[in-house]
Amino acid sequence: MFERVYRIPGQDQEGTGLGLAIAERAAAKNGATIRFATGAGGQGLAVIIDFYKENHTC
């Protein structure tokens, strides 16, 4: 899902195919994960980004 997609010039589809690859790298560098689920009511796609906070004691 996170692989870069290269489009052949002249295709009708929009986008560069880099969005999820960039998002995954940004999440990983910030200690987060990205996961996918079925959207509300079984419609569409839900994207969940989890950020984990380290436990710090003072």
Secondary structure, 3 states (H helix, E strand, C coil): CCCCCCCCCCCCCCCCCCHHHHHHHHHHHCCEEEEEEECHHHCCEEEEEEECCCCCCC
